[in-house]
Amino acid sequence: MYPMRTYLIVSGKGDEVDVMAADWVTIISHKPLLIGVSISPKRYTHRLVRTHNEFVVSVPSLDMLKDVWIAGTKSGPSKLSEMNITLMPSLRIETPSIKESIANIECKVIDEREYGDHTFFVGKVVGWSHQKGAFENDKPNMKFKFLAHASWTNFVTFENRFYNP
């Protein structure tokens, strides 16, 4: 299944915020815009998403690789002190966004289902923000080095080229 886009999932609010790395994120619908994320019930993020019924899908760049690694290999909110990120208020939900990310997509949970050993949370997109210039003419600007997981311990970015059939 690799390469897979890599994201950071922000959950919680106030003094109870967590950031988790996630590859299992997908668009479910364009109208309304729905995003799904699969999270293990063993993860602290799972409890926060279920409790607060909202989450942020944050789009990291290669410059955030160390933070992505920490978010994906350590559990609980104590890892935030090891990460070099700045939490900022989101536009439409109480869960914060990550200032350094290329983009932040704010979601309200509208459904959740158990599938095997994970819960699939469906979020309706209610707000978003992105860095200036990150998207041009409805396309991502590859100079921003969008991150993808190439294997368990390797990451890649995308070349600055588009192909059309």
N, C-alpha and C positions, 0 to 999 in steps of 0.2 A: 504494500500500500504506500510505501515511501516513494517520492518525497511527499510530506504532508505539511500544509501551512501550520505554523505555530502561533499561538495566541496566548495572552495572559487574561485570565478570568479574575476580575475583581469582585469581591462579595463583602457583604456586611456594611455597617455604617457606624459613625461615631468612634468609640474606642475599640470597636470590634470589627476590624477590617482584615481581610486576607487576600493574597494574590497567589494564584495557582497557574502553572503552565498547562496548556491544553492543546492537543492536536485534533481532538475529536469534536470539531465545531463545523457547522454547515448551515447554509441557507435552506429554509424549508419552503418559503413562499415569498413572492414579490409583493402581492397585494392581498392582505396586508404583509408588510415585511416582517418575516418571522425567522429567527435564528435558533438553532438547537445546539446544545452542548451536553456531552455525556460525561458524568462525574461519578466516581466511585463513592458509595456511602461511607467509606473509610476516611475520606478526605474532610478536613475541617471546612473547606469551601462548600461542600455538600450541605452541611448543617446551616451555614449562613445563607445560602441561596434559598433553602427551604423555609427558613425562619423569616427572611425579609422579602421574599418573592421578587427579587430583582438582582441583576448582575450587570457588569460591564465587560464587553469583549474588547480588549485592548490589543492593538496591532503593534507588536514590537519591531524594531529594526535590528540589524546586525550590531549596532552600537550598544544594544541592550542584552547581548548574548549572555554575559555573566549573570544578569538579573533573571533572565529566562531560566538559566541552569539552576540557580538557587530556588526559584519558584517551583521548579519541577522536581527537585530532589529533596527538599526540606518541607516539613509540615508545620502548620500553625502560624499564628501571627508574629511570633518572635523572629521569623526570618526577615521581616520587613526592615529590621535594624541592620541587616547585612546587605540589603539591596540599595542601589544608588538610584532610587526613584523618588519622585515628588507626587504625592497624592493631591489632587485638586478637585474642587466641587464639579460634579456633573451638571449638565444643563437641566435635566428633567427628572432625575431620580436622586435619592439620598446616598446611594453607593458612589464613592468617589471614582474619578478617572485617573489615569496616569499621564502626567504632563509630558514626559519624554517620548511617549508612544507616537507612532505615525498617525493613528486614529483611535478613537474610543467610541464604541457603539453601546448605547444605553438600552437595556432590555427590562421589561416587566414580565415576570413568569405568568404564562397563561395556561400551561399544562405541564405535567410531568408523568413519566411512565417508567416502570422498572423493566429493564431488559437484561437478563443474565445478572452479572455482578455490578451493573452500573444503572444510574438513573439518568434518563434523557429528559433534560429540562428544555421546554420550548419558551422562548422569550419573544414578545412583540417589541420591535424596535420603536422606542418613543423619543429618542434623541441621539445625536451624534456630533462629534467634533473631529477635526483633523488639522494637521500642520499645513500651513500655507504652502501650496505648490505640490503637495503629496499626490494630488489627482488632477490630471489635465485632460481636457476633452473626454471626460468619462473613462479615463484609463489611469491605472496607477503609474506614478512616476518612479521608474525602477532605480533612479539615483538615490532613493530613500532606503534601499537595501532591505526590502521585505524579507522576512526570515521564514525558512522552511526546515523541517526536520528531515534529514536525508537517511538517517538510521538512528539507532538508539542513542548514540553519543556524538553524532555528526550533524552539522547544520550547513545549509547553503543559502545563497540569495539568488535572485533571478537576474539573468543578463538583461542589459538595457536594449532589448530588441523585441519587436512584435512580428508575428508571422500571420499572414492572412491566406486562406485557401484560394 
